[in-house]
Amino acid sequence: QYGIPVLLMDVGEMSKERVQRRAVCNLSRGRVPLWAIASGEWRSNKEWKHIIQDECWPRAKKLRIDYINVGNLTPREKVNLIRRYYFNKIGRGNPVALLDDYIKGVESFGRNIQEHQAVGYYVNDIKNLITNEIPASFWTSVQNNRMGTHQGKKASELSDSEDQMGLSDRIIQQSDWGFILRFKVPEELASEKDLFGNMRMTPVKTREAMGKDFEKALRPVKMPNGKFAINYFHLETRGFYFTEKGDLRAALETLGKGLIDLGPGENQEAIAKPL
C-alpha cells in the first residue's frame, strides 16, 4: 500500500514459489482460491483470470518483496545479513519492513546457553539494530506454548494472555506491539452467529496508541454478567486475506446476552446472562 520494500526471511518451511502463490491469493482478497493458483486452473475461469491479470498483476509489479532462506543461520548471522541487505539493497535512510517468519528454534551461541536465552539475545540485537542503525519495522510471529493451544477446547478453557508466548519473555518486553492470534473455537462461532469472523486477535502489548479512540479500544469491556473482559478484535480470514470485523465491544452491542462471556485468565461462565 505504501511502496515500502519487504525482506522476508524464512526458516526453510516454505519455498519462494509457495510464498508467491500465497501473496497472489492475498492480492486477490481471497477471491481466487490457493488451489486454483497452485494448479493453474485460474486461467480456465473467466472471473479469476480477470482478477489476477487486471487487479493483482498491476499491484504486484509495484511490490518489492525479497525472499531469503535463513534456516541455517545463527541469530548473529541473521542480524549481519539484515545489515548487509539494508545498506547494499535499500540504502541508508530509506525505510524497509523486515519479516522474520517466524522465531522458533534457533542455533544458540554456545553449548552452555539455553534456547530461550539465545532467542532473547537475538531479539535484543534486532531491537538495537532497528533503533540505532536502520529505519525499519520488524515483524515476526511466535508459536504459543502448549497451554495456548485451542484445538478441542471450550471457550472457558482458553486464556489469551501474554503468558502463552513461548521461547522468551524478551519478545514481549522489547516489542511495541504484541497480539495473540488464533482461530475461534466452534462455541465462539456459534454464539456470534457467524457475524464477526473466524479469528480473534487479543492485544497483550500496546506501547503506542491505537488510533483516535485508543482509550475505548484498550479499556476492559463490561459483560452482561457484570464482570470485565479484555477487549479484542475480530478478524475474518479468507485465502490469506484478513478483514477486520470490529471488536468485543461492537459484538456485545450487536449480540448482547448471547455472546460468549470470557476474559483472558478468568474462569467465567461460558454464556452471558441477561442484563
Disulfide bonds with the S-S distance in Angstrom:
none
